[in-house]
Amino acid sequence: MSDTPTLEASASQLGNLTQFLIWVAEQPRTYADIMEAWRTSCPRLSAWEDATSNGLVDLARRPGGDAGAPVATLTPKGHAWLATRQARPFATER
């Protein structure tokens, strides 16, 4: 059994999710930053929802900085999933 996290999604959804995780990995992002940059009403472009429901990002309040605003960071599962996607960027999962 593999320790590599997998998700069922289309190639376009995986690409969008990968871009989102790379963006979050660059630095912790506030929820407001995420909603400004990634909010969508299109169910096919649900990077934020996919990332949170699959445990790839964690949103928590942190002491100090930005008045304790919730900050999203990658979880260990998110880091593992992103590393796998970056190692084989054009492979689709099913």
N, C-alpha and C positions, 0 to 999 in steps of 0.2 A: 504494500500500500504506500502511495506517495504522500509526502508531507507538503507537496505543492498545492496551494489553494487553487481551486478551479471555479469558474462561474459559467452558467449557460447564458449566452447572449450572442447577438449577431456581431459580425466583424466591425460594423460601424459603431455599435454600442461599446464594444471592447476598446476601440480606438479612442472614443470620447472619454471613457472611464480612465484609460491609461493617461491621457493628457491631463485629466483632472488630478490624478494621483501625483503625477510629476509636479504639477503646479503646487499642490499642498506640501509635497516633500521639500520644495525649495525653501520654505519657511512656514512656521505656524501661521494659519490664516484665521481671522475672526469669522464668526458666522455672517456678520454683515458683509465682509469682503466676499465671501462665497456667494451669498445671495445676489450681490451686485454683479459679480462676474459670471456666475453659472446658473442663475435661476432661469427656468424655462417652463412653458406650459405644454411643451411637446413631450408626450410620454416616451418617445423614441430617443430623447436626449436627456436621460435622467441620471447623469453622472453622480450628482450629490446623493440622490435617493439610493442608487445602486451601491455606492461606496458605504453609506451608513448601514443599509440593511444587510450587507454582506460582511460587516465588521472590519472594513478596510481602513476606516478613519474613526477617530474618537473625538468627540466634541465635549470639552470640559472647561470649567472656569479655572483660571490660573491666578494665583495671587500676584499683585503688582501688574505692571504693564497694562495698557489700554483699559484701565479701571476695572480689571477683572472680567472683561468681556469673554464670552465663550471662545475658545480657540480650538481649531481642528488640527490634528496631527495624524500621521499614519500610525496604525497599529502594527505590531509585529506581523500579523497576517497581511496587512497592506504593503509593508516593505517586501515581504516574500513574494506576493503576487506581482508587484511592480518589477522586481528583479527578474522574475520569470518572463514577463512580457517584454522587457528590454532585451533579454537574451535571445528571444525569438519573436520579433515584432510583427511578422506577417502571418504567424500561425494562428489558426482559429481553434477555439475550444468547442467541443461537443461531447 
